[in-house]
Amino acid sequence: RGIFRKNQITPMVGDRVRISHTPEGNSVEEILPRKSALTRPFVANVSQAYVVFAMRNPDINVDLLNKFLVSLERNEINPVLVFNKKDLATEEEKEALIKDFVGTGYKIYFIEAKEGEGLQELLEELQGEITVLCGPSGAGKSTLLNKLSGSEQMETGDISKRLNRGKHTTRHSELIVVNDAFLVDTPGFSTMEMTMDPKELKACFPEFYPHEGSCRFNGCNHAQEPGCRVKEEVGKSISLARYTYYVKYYNELVEEKKRKW
């Protein structure tokens, strides 16, 4: 409707709306306040996200994975890590992934979407939630959605051998009803930008929470400051891999802020 354009409101998949009924038909009168809003993927009111990556073909892009997690944390959406094609990885590789996310509280599942292995717990996690499936192309999101919904909802495609990336077979986002839950499939992404103040980043790493307020300096950003409790926990309750990405993102955001000013 014109009122949305006038107020610069763009409807999103997942919006809750107020509808008016007239003899001429139905129309959306109001978009109700959103509990959450993601711009990539473009979806509203999501309560949790299945972050889907393949163990192989394509290999895990750990940088992209952590950027997804930062984006979800910033929007107060609960991430669930889903690693597909589990049969292509060794037990040591799976254990290493689990250790990388120590202290985060994230649930981690290893599945075989095509074979339907490991999906029962994911079905149980869906109940009463609006869940978005996000991750890079080729990870098996559409195959997973088909299995969880019990039907061939989305077109699926093979990996491009030349790029070792999936063809972007999901071109749109839509809500799929699964029992008393909703699933949202989204296009795959190979890149993701982060835009926030550097000081906001630490709130997007839940493994830091138990140590907030324990550093020598108030407002410690857990990067270069001495007497940082978070840095002392690296290799213990905080994984070195995650902390390394935190420092990388923090420095990138600092440089971006300098360029703007």
Long-range contacts (C-beta under 8 A, 24 or more apart in sequence): 1-27, 1-28, 1-29, 4-31, 12-37, 12-42, 12-43, 12-44, 13-42, 13-43, 13-44, 13-173, 13-174, 13-175, 13-184, 14-43, 14-44, 14-45, 14-46, 14-130, 14-175, 14-182, 14-184, 15-44, 15-45, 16-45, 36-75, 36-76, 36-77, 37-75, 38-71, 38-75, 38-77, 38-132, 40-71, 40-189, 40-192, 41-132, 41-134, 41-173, 41-184, 41-186, 41-187, 41-189, 42-173, 43-132, 43-173, 43-184, 43-186, 45-130, 46-75, 46-77, 46-130, 46-131, 46-132, 46-184, 47-77, 47-78, 47-129, 47-130, 47-131, 48-77, 48-78, 48-79, 48-80, 48-125, 48-129, 48-130, 48-131, 48-132, 49-77, 49-78, 49-79, 49-80, 49-131, 49-132, 49-133, 49-134, 50-80, 50-82, 50-122, 50-131, 50-132, 50-133, 50-134, 50-144, 51-79, 51-80, 51-81, 51-82, 51-134, 51-135, 52-82, 52-83, 52-84, 52-133, 52-134, 52-135, 52-139, 52-140, 52-141, 52-144, 53-81, 53-82, 53-83, 53-84, 53-135, 53-136, 53-139, 54-83, 54-84, 54-85, 54-88, 54-138, 54-139, 54-140, 55-83, 55-84, 55-85, 55-86, 55-88, 55-89, 55-93, 55-94, 55-110, 56-85, 56-88, 56-89, 57-85, 57-88, 57-138, 57-159, 57-164, 58-136, 58-138, 58-139, 58-159, 58-164, 58-165, 58-166, 59-164, 60-97, 61-136, 61-190, 62-100, 62-241, 62-245, 63-245, 64-136, 64-189, 64-190, 64-191, 64-192, 66-242, 66-245, 66-249, 67-192, 67-194, 67-249, 68-134, 68-135, 68-192, 69-106, 69-204, 70-194, 70-201, 70-204, 70-205, 70-249, 71-192, 71-194, 73-203, 73-204, 73-205, 73-206, 74-196, 74-200, 74-203, 74-204, 77-132, 79-106, 80-106, 80-107, 80-109, 80-122, 80-125, 81-106, 81-107, 81-108, 81-109, 82-109, 82-111, 82-122, 82-135, 82-144, 83-108, 83-109, 83-110, 83-111, 84-111, 84-112, 84-113, 84-139, 84-140, 84-143, 84-144, 85-112, 85-113, 85-140, 86-110, 86-111, 86-112, 86-117, 86-118, 87-112, 99-239, 100-239, 100-241, 100-242, 101-239, 101-242, 102-207, 102-237, 102-238, 102-239, 103-206, 103-207, 103-210, 103-237, 103-238, 103-239, 104-205, 104-206, 104-207, 104-242, 105-206, 105-207, 106-206, 111-144, 113-140, 113-143, 113-144, 113-147, 114-140, 114-143, 116-147, 119-144, 119-147, 119-148, 122-148, 123-148, 123-178, 126-178, 126-179, 126-181, 126-183, 127-179, 127-180, 127-181, 128-180, 128-181, 129-181, 129-182, 130-175, 130-181, 130-182, 130-184, 131-181, 131-182, 131-183, 131-184, 132-183, 132-184, 132-186, 133-183, 133-184, 133-185, 133-186, 134-186, 134-189, 135-188, 135-189, 136-165, 136-166, 136-188, 136-189, 136-190, 137-165, 137-166, 137-167, 137-168, 137-169, 137-187, 137-188, 137-189, 137-190, 138-164, 138-165, 138-166, 138-167, 138-188, 139-166, 139-188, 141-170, 141-185, 141-186, 141-188, 142-169, 142-170, 142-185, 145-176, 145-183, 145-185, 148-178, 148-183, 149-176, 149-178, 149-183, 150-178, 153-185, 154-185, 165-190, 194-249, 194-252, 194-253, 195-256, 196-253, 197-253, 197-257, 198-250, 198-253, 198-254, 198-257, 201-246, 201-249, 201-250, 201-253, 202-230, 202-246, 202-250, 205-242, 205-246, 207-237, 207-238, 207-239, 207-242, 208-238, 210-237, 221-250, 222-246, 222-250, 223-247, 223-250, 223-251
